[in-house]
């Protein structure tokens, strides 16, 4: 589980750096928000996949 969160954190940092400078004061906040969005999206996909397979 930890490796999944670390992978999502790396992805979030890479995506955030495209839109916000790394030395900006709000970089950490934006990275955290994007990581939370990625986690929620991954959970939604997992739930949808599970619901689809039960049909």
Rosetta blueprint (number, residue, H / E / L):
1 X L
2 X H
3 X H
4 X H
5 X H
6 X H
7 X H
8 X H
9 X H
10 X H
11 X H
12 X H
13 X H
14 X H
15 X H
16 X H
17 X H
18 X H
19 X H
20 X L
21 X L
22 X L
23 X L
24 X L
25 X L
26 X L
27 X H
28 X H
29 X H
30 X H
31 X H
32 X H
33 X H
34 X H
35 X H
36 X H
37 X H
38 X H
39 X H
40 X H
41 X H
42 X H
43 X H
44 X H
45 X H
46 X H
47 X H
48 X H
49 X H
50 X H
51 X H
52 X H
53 X H
54 X L
55 X L
